[in-house]
Amino acid sequence: MPCIAAAALVAGAFGTASADPVADSSRAVVTDDGWQVRVTKAAENLDRVPNLAGSPFTREGFVRLEAIADISGKGRVPVDSGSMAVGYEIGCQVDVSNGLTVGLSAAIGPNVGISVGGVNAGASALAIPNVSFAPKPGTITTVPLATKKLTGAHASVTLDRIQIKIDACMGPVSLRSYAIVSTSTADADNSVAVYGNPIWL
């Protein structure tokens, strides 16, 4: 049995690339102060690739994800501020090192102003962050990919070909995307979240 398990791990590490689309999801909530806040996650896709190290304990892939915020209705008071956060929850079944490393990189093209991994990427900027986390086995790590301030009734963030690399993980690696829209008025603070279906890397 151990030989079979090891063979399966090696096959997973050196296997061919595969891509999976993920179903769109959307939620709309009417806040206490009368605004309708809608958050949509769309066009999500995971492209799995064999990791460059050829290690049975490393997973690598590229993701595409769009998040959309819409505010409508007739609230009692104006919306003072708002933001949208986009990212992934990542679960590793068994950590085989002192800490799990999650690597993220993104190339941000022209006319995009978002924050990726804590680095503000303005127009025609290139951001290649490397974010490390050290969760314990059996836990879920939340990895923020972008935040955007809302300056109007509509906003969107598109992440294309974002690399996700997870080292020192034995067994399945699960990903679940999220998009959260937060608004603030003189009367209330609200957050509306939507999640993608869990997928494996």
C-alpha positions in Angstrom: 0.0 0.0 0.0 2.8 2.6 0.8 4.2 2.0 -2.7 0.9 2.5 -4.3 0.4 5.8 -2.4 3.8 7.0 -3.3 3.2 6.2 -6.9 0.0 8.2 -6.9 1.7 11.2 -5.4 4.4 11.1 -8.0 1.9 10.7 -10.8 0.0 13.7 -9.5 3.2 15.8 -9.4 4.4 14.9 -12.9 1.0 14.6 -14.6 -0.1 16.7 -17.5 -1.7 20.1 -17.1 -5.5 20.3 -16.7 -7.9 23.2 -16.6 -11.2 23.4 -14.7 -13.8 26.2 -15.0 -15.7 27.0 -11.7 -19.4 27.9 -11.6 -20.2 31.6 -11.2 -22.0 32.8 -8.0 -23.7 36.0 -6.9 -25.4 37.3 -3.8 -27.5 40.4 -3.2 -28.4 41.8 0.2 -30.5 44.8 1.2 -28.7 46.5 4.0 -30.3 48.0 7.1 -29.9 51.5 5.7 -31.7 50.6 2.4 -29.0 49.9 -0.1 -28.8 46.8 -2.2 -25.3 45.4 -2.3 -24.5 42.7 -4.8 -21.2 40.8 -5.1 -20.5 38.5 -8.0 -17.7 36.0 -8.6 -17.4 35.1 -12.3 -15.1 33.6 -15.0 -13.1 31.6 -12.5 -10.8 29.0 -13.9 -7.9 26.9 -12.6 -5.2 25.7 -14.9 -3.1 23.0 -13.1 0.4 22.5 -14.3 3.3 20.1 -13.3 5.5 21.9 -10.8 8.9 23.1 -12.0 10.7 21.3 -9.2 9.2 18.0 -10.1 8.4 17.4 -6.4 5.6 15.1 -5.2 5.0 17.6 -2.4 4.6 20.8 -4.5 1.4 21.9 -6.3 1.3 24.6 -8.9 -1.3 26.2 -11.1 -2.7 29.4 -12.6 -6.0 30.9 -11.8 -8.3 33.4 -13.4 -11.0 35.2 -11.3 -13.3 38.2 -11.7 -15.1 39.9 -8.8 -17.8 42.5 -9.4 -19.5 44.9 -6.9 -22.8 46.7 -7.6 -24.6 49.1 -5.2 -28.2 50.1 -6.0 -31.4 51.2 -4.4 -32.4 54.3 -2.4 -30.6 54.3 0.9 -31.5 56.6 3.7 -28.0 58.1 3.8 -25.1 58.1 1.3 -22.5 55.5 1.2 -19.4 57.1 2.7 -16.9 54.4 1.7 -16.6 50.9 0.5 -14.1 48.2 -0.6 -13.9 44.8 -2.3 -11.6 42.0 -1.3 -10.7 39.0 -3.4 -8.7 36.0 -2.6 -8.5 32.3 -1.9 -8.8 30.0 1.1 -6.2 27.2 0.8 -6.3 23.9 2.7 -3.4 21.4 2.9 -4.2 18.0 4.4 -0.7 17.2 5.7 2.2 19.7 6.1 5.5 17.8 5.7 7.7 20.7 6.7 8.0 23.2 9.5 5.6 25.5 7.6 3.6 25.6 4.5 4.7 28.1 1.9 2.2 29.7 -0.5 3.7 31.5 -3.4 1.7 34.0 -5.5 2.7 36.1 -8.5 0.8 38.3 -10.8 1.6 40.5 -13.8 -0.6 43.6 -13.7 -1.2 45.2 -17.1 -2.1 48.8 -18.2 -4.9 50.7 -16.6 -5.3 48.5 -13.5 -5.1 49.9 -10.0 -5.4 47.1 -7.4 -3.5 45.8 -4.5 -1.9 42.4 -5.0 -0.3 40.7 -2.0 0.0 44.0 -0.2 1.8 45.7 -3.2 -0.2 48.5 -4.9 -0.1 48.0 -8.6 -0.9 51.1 -10.6 -1.1 51.7 -14.3 1.3 49.6 -16.3 2.9 48.2 -13.1 4.3 44.8 -12.6 3.8 43.2 -9.2 5.4 39.8 -8.4 4.8 39.2 -4.6 5.8 36.1 -2.8 3.7 35.6 0.3 4.6 32.9 2.9 2.3 31.4 5.5 2.9 28.8 8.1 -0.5 27.1 9.0 -0.7 23.9 10.9 -1.9 20.7 9.2 -5.7 20.5 8.9 -6.2 24.3 9.0 -7.3 26.7 6.3 -5.1 29.6 5.2 -6.8 32.7 3.8 -4.6 34.4 1.1 -5.8 37.8 -0.1 -5.0 38.6 -3.7 -6.5 42.0 -4.3 -8.4 44.8 -2.6 -10.1 47.7 -4.3 -11.7 50.9 -2.9 -15.2 51.6 -4.2 -15.6 55.1 -5.7 -18.9 54.5 -7.4 -21.9 52.2 -7.7 -20.0 49.7 -9.8 -16.5 48.2 -9.5 -14.6 45.1 -10.7 -11.3 43.3 -10.2 -10.0 40.9 -12.8 -7.1 38.6 -11.9 -5.7 36.7 -14.9 -3.0 34.0 -14.9 -2.2 34.3 -11.2 0.3 31.7 -10.1 -0.5 29.7 -7.0 2.3 27.4 -5.7 2.1 25.4 -2.6 5.2 23.6 -1.2 5.7 20.9 1.4 2.1 19.6 1.2 1.3 15.8 1.2 -2.1 14.8 0.1 -4.9 16.9 -1.5 -4.7 20.7 -1.7 -8.0 22.5 -1.8 -8.8 26.0 -3.0 -12.0 28.1 -2.4 -12.2 31.6 -3.9 -14.0 34.5 -2.1 -15.1 38.0 -2.9 -16.3 40.3 -0.1 -17.9 43.8 -0.6 -17.9 46.1 2.5 -19.8 49.4 2.7 -20.1 52.0 5.4 -22.6 54.8 5.9 -23.4 57.1 8.8 -26.0 54.5 10.0 -24.4 51.1 9.3 -21.5 49.0 8.3 -22.1 46.0 6.1 -20.2 43.2 4.4 -21.5 40.8 1.8 -19.5 37.7 0.8 -19.7 35.1 -2.0 -17.6 31.9 -2.2 -16.7 29.6 -5.1 -17.1 25.9 -5.1 -14.1 24.1 -3.6 -11.6 22.8 -6.2 -8.4 20.8 -5.9 -4.9 21.9 -7.0 
